[in-house]
Amino acid sequence: MAKTAIVYWSGTGNTEEMAKAIQRGTRKAGAEAPLFAVDSFGADEIKDYDGFFFGCPAMGDEVLEEGTFEPFFASIESKLKGVPVVLFGSYGWGGGAWMKSWEERTKADGAKLFRDGLVVENGPTDADAAACEELGASFVKSLE
């Protein structure tokens, strides 16, 4: 089974809830994807995994969190060519436009974007959590 990791930043806990639901989905599919808060995952660890779930909420004017997540993501972009990637996150306003920009950026990096990013307005509902679980399971199955 492919080795995946879930790397995320969460300010209010909404994106962290999504990350935990994604992890439940990976487990249901028979895989283990460890959770990493972005500040506990080093750019050099990219080589240790076959695929990634990256999570970050929309911040400010529909951008990635600028203090920790953005510098991390910028540091790994050159290592994403050919790597299977899932993007996810939450937003509170703006309709989730930051995700489209992030998807385009990730595709330009040469990553293999599994599908459009999963976005949740505010905190995940039960239906949103189920969608996160399905995403976790379907991604790891796609890597078999």
Residue frames as qw, qx, qy, qz and C-alpha x, y, z in Angstrom:
[[0.000, 0.890, 0.456, 0.000, 0.00, 0.00, 0.00],
 [0.362, 0.608, -0.033, 0.706, 1.25, 3.49, -0.84],
 [0.439, -0.418, -0.447, 0.657, 2.46, 5.65, 2.02],
 [0.046, 0.724, 0.296, 0.621, 0.54, 8.92, 2.35],
 [0.307, -0.256, -0.473, 0.785, 0.61, 11.83, 4.79],
 [0.064, -0.852, -0.462, -0.238, -1.92, 14.46, 5.79],
 [0.421, -0.110, -0.174, 0.883, -0.22, 17.83, 6.31],
 [0.074, -0.782, -0.506, -0.357, -2.40, 20.73, 7.40],
 [0.134, 0.063, -0.336, 0.930, -2.71, 24.10, 9.13],
 [0.291, -0.652, -0.649, -0.263, -5.81, 24.99, 11.10],
 [0.040, 0.350, -0.278, 0.894, -6.57, 28.19, 12.97],
 [0.566, -0.255, 0.168, -0.766, -10.06, 27.49, 14.30],
 [0.459, -0.130, 0.854, -0.207, -10.03, 23.69, 14.14],
 [0.753, 0.442, 0.151, -0.463, -12.27, 23.32, 11.07],
 [0.592, 0.588, -0.531, -0.147, -9.49, 22.19, 8.73],
 [0.086, -0.373, 0.885, -0.266, -8.13, 19.93, 11.46],
 [0.677, 0.142, 0.556, -0.461, -11.57, 18.28, 11.72],
 [0.756, 0.552, -0.173, -0.308, -11.45, 17.71, 7.96],
 [0.275, 0.582, -0.763, 0.056, -7.95, 16.20, 8.27],
 [0.363, -0.186, 0.834, -0.371, -9.13, 13.78, 10.96],
 [0.774, 0.343, 0.319, -0.426, -12.12, 12.73, 8.81],
 [0.609, 0.623, -0.458, -0.175, -9.81, 12.15, 5.84],
 [0.008, 0.454, -0.868, 0.202, -7.61, 10.01, 8.08],
 [0.637, 0.050, 0.640, -0.427, -10.65, 7.94, 9.13],
 [0.782, 0.522, -0.030, -0.338, -11.32, 7.34, 5.43],
 [0.382, 0.606, -0.698, -0.012, -7.76, 6.16, 4.81],
 [0.286, -0.266, 0.857, -0.337, -8.09, 3.73, 7.71],
 [0.758, 0.265, 0.393, -0.449, -11.39, 2.39, 6.36],
 [0.728, 0.603, -0.270, -0.181, -9.53, 1.71, 3.11],
 [0.967, -0.135, -0.026, 0.214, -6.87, -0.24, 5.01],
 [0.564, 0.478, -0.171, 0.651, -4.17, 2.41, 4.93],
 [0.472, -0.706, -0.277, 0.449, -2.59, 4.64, 7.51],
 [0.351, 0.660, 0.070, 0.660, -1.98, 8.29, 6.72],
 [0.460, -0.412, -0.438, 0.654, -0.38, 10.07, 9.66],
 [0.007, 0.950, 0.270, 0.156, -1.54, 13.59, 10.55],
 [0.574, -0.092, -0.110, 0.806, 1.06, 16.35, 10.67],
 [0.004, -0.941, -0.172, 0.292, 0.48, 19.93, 11.71],
 [0.630, 0.736, -0.052, 0.240, 2.43, 21.80, 9.05],
 [0.054, -0.863, 0.438, -0.245, 5.02, 23.08, 11.51],
 [0.675, -0.418, 0.604, -0.069, 5.91, 19.49, 12.46],
 [0.858, 0.328, 0.365, 0.153, 6.57, 18.29, 8.90],
 [0.262, -0.647, 0.381, 0.606, 9.84, 19.11, 7.19],
 [0.580, 0.656, -0.234, -0.423, 10.27, 19.69, 3.47],
 [0.117, 0.492, -0.856, -0.107, 12.93, 16.96, 3.45],
 [0.463, 0.036, 0.831, -0.306, 10.26, 14.42, 4.49],
 [0.645, 0.466, -0.091, -0.598, 8.48, 14.74, 1.12],
 [0.400, 0.438, -0.774, -0.220, 10.67, 11.96, -0.27],
 [0.139, -0.121, 0.927, -0.326, 9.35, 9.54, 2.37],
 [0.503, 0.382, 0.592, -0.500, 5.78, 9.47, 1.04],
 [0.312, 0.204, 0.779, 0.505, 4.02, 8.43, -2.16],
 [0.071, -0.621, -0.509, -0.593, 1.16, 10.93, -1.94],
 [0.160, -0.103, -0.452, 0.871, -0.13, 13.81, 0.14],
 [0.137, -0.809, -0.548, -0.164, -3.24, 15.43, 1.47],
 [0.292, 0.059, -0.196, 0.934, -2.52, 19.15, 2.04],
 [0.186, -0.762, -0.613, -0.099, -5.01, 21.17, 4.05],
 [0.247, -0.141, -0.188, 0.940, -5.21, 24.89, 4.68],
 [0.148, 0.769, 0.579, -0.227, -8.16, 27.25, 5.18],
 [0.302, 0.704, 0.215, 0.606, -8.68, 30.46, 3.24],
 [0.430, -0.554, -0.289, 0.651, -7.16, 33.38, 5.06],
 [0.114, -0.468, 0.091, 0.872, -7.27, 37.13, 4.57],
 [0.487, 0.540, -0.154, -0.669, -8.05, 37.98, 0.97],
 [0.945, 0.252, 0.081, -0.192, -8.55, 34.35, -0.10],
 [0.410, 0.648, -0.631, 0.120, -4.95, 33.17, 0.32],
 [0.808, -0.132, -0.532, 0.216, -3.17, 30.33, 2.12],
 [0.568, -0.809, -0.060, 0.138, -2.18, 31.05, 5.72],
 [0.459, 0.820, -0.217, 0.262, 0.89, 33.25, 5.31],
 [0.337, -0.790, 0.471, -0.203, 2.89, 32.72, 8.51],
 [0.552, -0.340, 0.761, -0.020, 3.45, 28.97, 8.43],
 [0.769, 0.315, 0.556, -0.025, 1.63, 27.16, 5.63],
 [0.534, 0.842, -0.038, -0.073, 2.56, 29.40, 2.68],
 [0.011, -0.775, 0.629, 0.057, 6.32, 29.29, 3.43],
 [0.607, -0.165, 0.777, -0.027, 6.10, 25.51, 3.87],
 [0.743, 0.516, 0.419, -0.071, 4.21, 25.00, 0.62],
 [0.367, 0.887, -0.263, -0.095, 6.61, 27.28, -1.27],
 [0.247, -0.644, 0.723, 0.034, 9.51, 25.20, 0.08],
 [0.595, -0.018, 0.804, 0.006, 8.12, 21.92, -1.30],
 [0.632, 0.632, 0.093, -0.439, 6.71, 23.02, -4.65],
 [0.339, 0.645, -0.634, -0.257, 9.82, 21.96, -6.56],
 [0.141, -0.227, 0.957, -0.111, 9.46, 18.46, -5.07],
 [0.600, 0.267, 0.526, -0.541, 5.84, 17.88, -6.16],
 [0.472, 0.439, -0.524, -0.557, 6.40, 17.01, -9.83],
 [0.549, 0.094, -0.797, -0.232, 4.62, 13.73, -10.48],
 [0.046, -0.022, -0.839, 0.542, 3.45, 13.37, -6.88],
 [0.296, -0.552, -0.699, -0.346, -0.24, 12.52, -6.25],
 [0.074, -0.009, -0.402, 0.913, -1.81, 15.32, -4.19],
 [0.198, -0.700, -0.662, -0.180, -5.18, 16.14, -2.62],
 [0.083, 0.225, -0.214, 0.947, -5.99, 19.68, -1.46],
 [0.357, -0.642, -0.669, -0.113, -8.60, 20.51, 1.18],
 [0.210, -0.022, -0.367, 0.906, -9.64, 23.30, 3.50],
 [0.054, -0.729, -0.661, 0.170, -12.36, 25.45, 4.96],
 [0.160, 0.271, 0.119, 0.942, -13.46, 29.01, 4.41],
 [0.022, -0.524, -0.643, 0.558, -15.77, 31.49, 6.05],
 [0.326, 0.796, 0.140, -0.491, -16.35, 33.98, 3.25],
 [0.065, 0.631, -0.557, -0.536, -15.37, 34.49, -0.36],
 [0.862, 0.325, -0.034, -0.387, -16.88, 31.30, -1.73],
 [0.866, -0.207, 0.413, 0.192, -13.66, 29.29, -1.57],
 [0.566, 0.814, -0.127, -0.015, -11.87, 31.10, -4.40],
 [0.218, -0.752, 0.622, 0.032, -8.50, 30.46, -2.75],
 [0.770, -0.073, 0.634, 0.022, -8.85, 26.78, -3.59],
 [0.732, 0.656, 0.177, 0.053, -9.01, 27.41, -7.36],
 [0.173, 0.897, -0.397, 0.087, -5.79, 29.44, -7.17],
 [0.497, -0.525, 0.687, -0.070, -4.13, 26.75, -5.05],
 [0.852, 0.231, 0.471, -0.001, -5.22, 24.03, -7.50],
 [0.592, 0.799, -0.054, 0.086, -3.79, 25.96, -10.46],
 [0.091, -0.826, 0.545, -0.112, -0.54, 26.56, -8.60],
 [0.676, -0.301, 0.669, -0.066, -0.23, 22.89, -7.63],
 [0.831, 0.458, 0.312, 0.043, -0.91, 21.73, -11.19],
 [0.378, 0.886, -0.248, 0.104, 1.73, 24.19, -12.45],
 [0.370, -0.668, 0.640, -0.085, 4.17, 22.56, -10.00],
 [0.459, 0.321, -0.790, -0.248, 3.62, 19.30, -11.89],
 [0.331, -0.074, 0.829, -0.445, 1.78, 17.53, -9.08],
 [0.258, -0.225, -0.841, -0.419, -0.86, 14.95, -10.00],
 [0.378, -0.084, 0.341, -0.857, -3.94, 16.57, -8.50],
 [0.159, 0.152, 0.972, -0.077, -6.29, 13.72, -7.62],
 [0.041, 0.696, 0.659, 0.281, -9.45, 15.78, -8.09],
 [0.042, -0.723, -0.028, -0.689, -10.66, 19.29, -7.39],
 [0.144, 0.193, -0.658, 0.713, -9.90, 20.44, -3.87],
 [0.384, -0.569, -0.726, -0.039, -12.45, 19.68, -1.18],
 [0.022, 0.290, -0.221, 0.931, -13.80, 22.84, 0.43],
 [0.329, -0.576, -0.737, 0.128, -16.11, 23.25, 3.41],
 [0.090, -0.669, -0.030, -0.737, -17.80, 26.44, 4.47],
 [0.487, -0.626, 0.342, -0.504, -17.06, 26.99, 8.18],
 [0.393, -0.347, 0.831, -0.186, -16.98, 23.75, 10.17],
 [0.282, 0.072, -0.865, -0.409, -17.66, 20.40, 8.54],
 [0.750, -0.110, 0.119, -0.641, -21.20, 19.07, 8.81],
 [0.744, -0.115, 0.653, -0.081, -21.86, 15.35, 9.05],
 [0.786, 0.584, 0.203, 0.000, -22.21, 15.28, 5.26],
 [0.269, 0.874, -0.397, 0.075, -18.93, 17.17, 4.86],
 [0.441, -0.540, 0.710, -0.098, -17.17, 14.75, 7.21],
 [0.837, 0.190, 0.511, -0.045, -18.52, 11.85, 5.15],
 [0.622, 0.780, -0.060, 0.045, -17.17, 13.51, 1.98],
 [0.061, -0.801, 0.587, -0.095, -13.78, 13.86, 3.68],
 [0.676, -0.249, 0.689, -0.083, -13.79, 10.18, 4.63],
 [0.822, 0.479, 0.308, -0.010, -14.74, 9.18, 1.09],
 [0.374, 0.876, -0.298, 0.052, -11.93, 11.35, -0.28],
 [0.330, -0.645, 0.685, -0.081, -9.40, 9.72, 2.06],
 [0.765, 0.012, 0.641, -0.053, -10.50, 6.24, 1.08],
 [0.742, 0.642, 0.194, -0.003, -10.72, 6.87, -2.66],
 [0.194, 0.884, -0.424, 0.001, -7.31, 8.57, -2.81],
 [0.390, -0.511, 0.766, -0.014, -5.43, 5.78, -1.09],
 [0.789, 0.239, 0.563, -0.057, -7.26, 3.17, -3.21],
 [0.585, 0.807, -0.034, -0.073, -6.21, 5.07, -6.35],
 [0.009, 0.801, -0.598, 0.003, -2.57, 4.62, -5.36],
 [0.801, -0.193, 0.562, -0.074, -2.75, 0.81, -5.16]]
